[in-house]
Amino acid sequence: MLEPNGPLPPQIYWRRRALAIGAAVIALVLLIWAISALVGGGDDPAEADAAAVTSSLTSEVSFTPNPSGSNSSGGNGGGGSGDSGSNGSATSAAASSTTSATSAAPVPAGQCADSSLAVKATADKPTFAGGEEPTFTIVITNIGSAACDRDLAGGLQQVLVYSIDGKNRLWSNVDCYPQPAPDVRNLEPGEQAAFKVAWSATTSTPDCATSQNPQRNPVGPGAYTVVGQLGALRSGAEPFNIA
């Protein structure tokens, strides 16, 4: 019966019922808490913290190809010709700041700062046939707001070829044919200077020009990347294939 019945006033019975219900709710909450503690008690806080740190490191570290990675033995020729009359040159690499001492030389005072220039290198075709000589175009653009001069000589302007993962530096056009003669150009805002570079599809090393017996090893079919560089300014890596 829901209606209190007894010698005491009805308010007494209602209060007792409320206290009983409250005690039952508290007991149920404590029981649920105890079961949860037992089930989750095997988790080690230290292990959870370590897992969180590992996850954080994994998400923040990104792969950067190493342009000074291992080379196949041998050197390679590959002089280029500038579309606008200068010696073609270039660099190939994956995004890394390591360069040769020549290409990393500081920009002379009064010349275009790296921040006012953009460099882009592309393969002239997405896929070259076996035995065909791959060719590349390197374009240097004045992205600044004022005209300025910059030495675009072949010894400073490079094209490099890397393996598709960026780990192996295979070739640079200045390895076997360094071009130290200056080639100062005046670039108006938005003006571009383009240069063509040919590659004999063989490997090279930085000491090719001074080596008494440089070897040239042909590269096989596969995917590669090309990178352009002017001084310390590098382009992104552009993929191409050799069939």
PLY file of the C-alpha trace (Angstrom):
ply
format ascii 1.0
element vertex 243
property float x
property float y
property float z
element edge 242
property int vertex1
property int vertex2
end_header
0.00 0.00 0.00
1.31 3.44 -0.88
-0.68 5.30 1.76
1.10 5.24 5.18
-0.88 3.29 7.79
0.06 3.12 11.46
-0.22 4.76 14.84
2.28 7.54 13.92
1.56 10.62 11.83
1.82 10.05 8.03
4.76 12.53 7.76
6.95 10.16 9.80
6.32 7.29 7.44
7.03 9.45 4.35
10.34 10.59 5.82
11.37 7.00 6.57
10.54 5.98 3.01
12.59 8.89 1.61
15.58 7.96 3.78
15.35 4.33 2.68
15.24 5.27 -0.98
18.18 7.66 -0.56
20.25 4.99 1.18
19.48 2.53 -1.63
20.59 5.03 -4.29
23.85 5.75 -2.45
24.54 2.05 -2.07
23.94 1.51 -5.80
26.32 4.36 -6.72
29.04 2.95 -4.46
28.58 -0.49 -5.99
28.93 0.85 -9.54
32.04 2.84 -8.53
33.65 -0.22 -6.95
33.04 -2.34 -10.05
34.48 0.38 -12.32
37.60 0.66 -10.14
38.16 -3.09 -10.27
37.71 -3.28 -14.06
39.95 -0.30 -14.84
42.51 -0.94 -12.14
44.88 -2.79 -14.49
45.74 0.37 -16.43
49.15 1.75 -15.52
49.14 5.60 -15.45
52.84 5.66 -16.32
52.21 3.50 -19.39
49.30 5.73 -20.43
51.54 8.83 -20.13
54.29 7.16 -22.16
51.78 6.21 -24.86
50.54 9.78 -25.01
54.10 11.12 -25.39
54.87 8.61 -28.14
51.71 9.56 -30.00
52.60 13.25 -29.74
56.12 12.72 -31.07
54.87 10.60 -33.94
52.42 13.27 -35.04
54.96 16.10 -34.89
57.97 14.52 -36.59
57.93 14.73 -40.37
60.32 13.05 -42.81
62.81 15.37 -44.50
64.81 13.84 -47.35
68.55 14.10 -46.91
70.22 15.73 -49.92
73.61 14.51 -48.75
72.42 10.92 -48.75
74.50 8.10 -50.19
75.43 8.45 -53.84
75.84 5.76 -56.39
79.49 5.69 -57.36
80.70 7.67 -60.31
80.34 11.11 -61.81
78.24 12.53 -64.56
78.42 15.23 -67.10
75.39 17.29 -67.85
75.94 20.90 -68.75
72.83 22.94 -69.40
72.13 25.94 -71.56
70.24 28.97 -70.33
67.14 29.93 -72.28
68.04 33.57 -71.70
71.72 33.18 -72.53
73.22 32.08 -69.26
74.81 28.78 -68.34
72.13 26.32 -67.27
72.53 24.80 -63.90
70.52 23.42 -61.13
70.17 21.33 -58.12
68.16 18.26 -57.39
67.31 17.31 -53.92
64.63 16.71 -51.48
63.79 19.44 -49.04
66.92 19.87 -47.01
69.21 22.80 -46.31
72.51 20.93 -46.76
74.29 22.17 -49.89
77.75 22.40 -51.31
80.04 25.17 -50.07
79.72 26.97 -53.40
75.92 26.96 -53.53
75.60 27.93 -49.87
77.75 31.06 -50.22
76.10 34.18 -48.80
74.33 36.50 -51.21
76.61 39.47 -52.08
75.53 42.84 -50.75
73.21 44.71 -53.10
71.87 41.60 -54.84
68.35 40.15 -54.61
67.75 38.56 -51.23
66.57 34.96 -51.15
63.27 36.19 -49.69
62.53 38.10 -52.91
63.09 35.12 -55.21
61.32 31.85 -55.93
62.91 28.79 -57.54
61.09 25.98 -59.33
62.49 22.98 -61.20
60.42 20.62 -63.32
61.08 17.71 -65.63
60.19 18.55 -69.22
58.17 15.32 -69.45
56.51 13.21 -66.75
58.12 10.04 -68.17
61.29 9.61 -70.24
61.88 6.49 -72.31
64.79 4.21 -71.52
67.91 5.53 -73.22
66.41 9.01 -73.57
68.26 11.94 -72.03
66.01 13.60 -69.41
65.82 17.39 -69.55
64.76 19.83 -66.86
63.77 23.48 -66.65
64.69 25.67 -63.69
62.83 28.96 -63.36
63.89 31.81 -61.05
61.22 34.46 -60.40
61.50 37.86 -58.73
58.56 37.77 -56.32
59.60 41.02 -54.64
58.20 44.50 -55.19
61.38 46.05 -56.64
63.86 45.27 -59.39
67.15 43.78 -58.25
70.31 42.08 -59.53
71.29 38.48 -58.83
74.15 36.30 -59.96
72.55 33.31 -61.70
75.82 31.62 -62.69
75.86 27.88 -63.07
78.04 27.44 -60.00
75.29 28.96 -57.85
72.25 27.71 -59.74
71.87 23.95 -59.68
69.63 21.07 -60.65
69.87 17.85 -58.65
68.27 14.45 -59.06
67.34 12.24 -56.10
65.73 8.87 -55.57
61.97 9.13 -55.17
62.23 8.93 -51.36
64.85 11.70 -51.29
67.43 9.56 -49.47
69.93 9.15 -52.30
71.49 12.09 -54.13
72.13 10.75 -57.61
73.33 13.69 -59.69
73.98 17.43 -59.86
74.74 19.37 -63.00
77.68 21.14 -61.31
79.43 17.99 -60.08
81.42 17.31 -63.24
81.10 20.67 -64.95
81.35 23.53 -62.45
80.69 26.94 -63.99
82.25 29.64 -61.81
81.91 32.55 -64.28
79.45 35.16 -62.93
76.16 35.79 -64.72
74.48 38.77 -63.05
70.92 39.42 -64.21
68.58 42.32 -63.45
65.11 41.04 -62.65
62.06 43.29 -62.61
59.20 42.42 -60.22
57.51 39.30 -61.58
60.24 38.71 -64.17
61.50 35.16 -64.67
64.80 33.69 -65.83
64.53 30.14 -67.21
67.32 27.67 -67.89
67.40 24.23 -69.50
69.55 21.42 -68.10
70.15 17.99 -69.67
71.03 14.84 -67.74
72.71 11.79 -69.20
70.82 9.57 -66.69
74.02 8.60 -64.90
75.19 9.21 -61.36
77.71 11.81 -60.21
79.50 12.87 -57.04
80.70 16.32 -55.90
84.36 15.37 -56.55
83.67 14.39 -60.16
85.47 17.41 -61.66
88.67 16.77 -59.72
88.67 12.98 -59.78
91.26 11.38 -62.06
88.97 8.49 -62.94
85.33 9.43 -62.37
82.85 6.66 -63.04
79.38 7.10 -64.43
76.79 4.53 -63.54
73.55 4.52 -65.52
70.41 4.70 -63.43
67.69 2.18 -64.09
63.98 2.56 -64.74
62.00 3.99 -61.85
60.70 7.11 -60.17
62.94 10.04 -59.26
62.69 13.66 -58.09
64.33 16.84 -59.36
65.01 19.94 -57.24
66.22 23.38 -58.23
68.53 25.52 -56.12
70.00 29.00 -56.25
72.51 29.58 -53.49
70.75 28.43 -50.32
67.29 28.82 -51.87
65.72 25.50 -52.83
62.60 24.48 -54.69
60.26 21.68 -53.83
60.95 18.18 -55.15
59.16 17.38 -58.44
58.69 13.72 -59.45
59.39 12.18 -62.86
59.89 8.68 -64.24
62.29 6.75 -66.44
60.57 3.88 -68.23
0 1
1 2
2 3
3 4
4 5
5 6
6 7
7 8
8 9
9 10
10 11
11 12
12 13
13 14
14 15
15 16
16 17
17 18
18 19
19 20
20 21
21 22
22 23
23 24
24 25
25 26
26 27
27 28
28 29
29 30
30 31
31 32
32 33
33 34
34 35
35 36
36 37
37 38
38 39
39 40
40 41
41 42
42 43
43 44
44 45
45 46
46 47
47 48
48 49
49 50
50 51
51 52
52 53
53 54
54 55
55 56
56 57
57 58
58 59
59 60
60 61
61 62
62 63
63 64
64 65
65 66
66 67
67 68
68 69
69 70
70 71
71 72
72 73
73 74
74 75
75 76
76 77
77 78
78 79
79 80
80 81
81 82
82 83
83 84
84 85
85 86
86 87
87 88
88 89
89 90
90 91
91 92
92 93
93 94
94 95
95 96
96 97
97 98
98 99
99 100
100 101
101 102
102 103
103 104
104 105
105 106
106 107
107 108
108 109
109 110
110 111
111 112
112 113
113 114
114 115
115 116
116 117
117 118
118 119
119 120
120 121
121 122
122 123
123 124
124 125
125 126
126 127
127 128
128 129
129 130
130 131
131 132
132 133
133 134
134 135
135 136
136 137
137 138
138 139
139 140
140 141
141 142
142 143
143 144
144 145
145 146
146 147
147 148
148 149
149 150
150 151
151 152
152 153
153 154
154 155
155 156
156 157
157 158
158 159
159 160
160 161
161 162
162 163
163 164
164 165
165 166
166 167
167 168
168 169
169 170
170 171
171 172
172 173
173 174
174 175
175 176
176 177
177 178
178 179
179 180
180 181
181 182
182 183
183 184
184 185
185 186
186 187
187 188
188 189
189 190
190 191
191 192
192 193
193 194
194 195
195 196
196 197
197 198
198 199
199 200
200 201
201 202
202 203
203 204
204 205
205 206
206 207
207 208
208 209
209 210
210 211
211 212
212 213
213 214
214 215
215 216
216 217
217 218
218 219
219 220
220 221
221 222
222 223
223 224
224 225
225 226
226 227
227 228
228 229
229 230
230 231
231 232
232 233
233 234
234 235
235 236
236 237
237 238
238 239
239 240
240 241
241 242
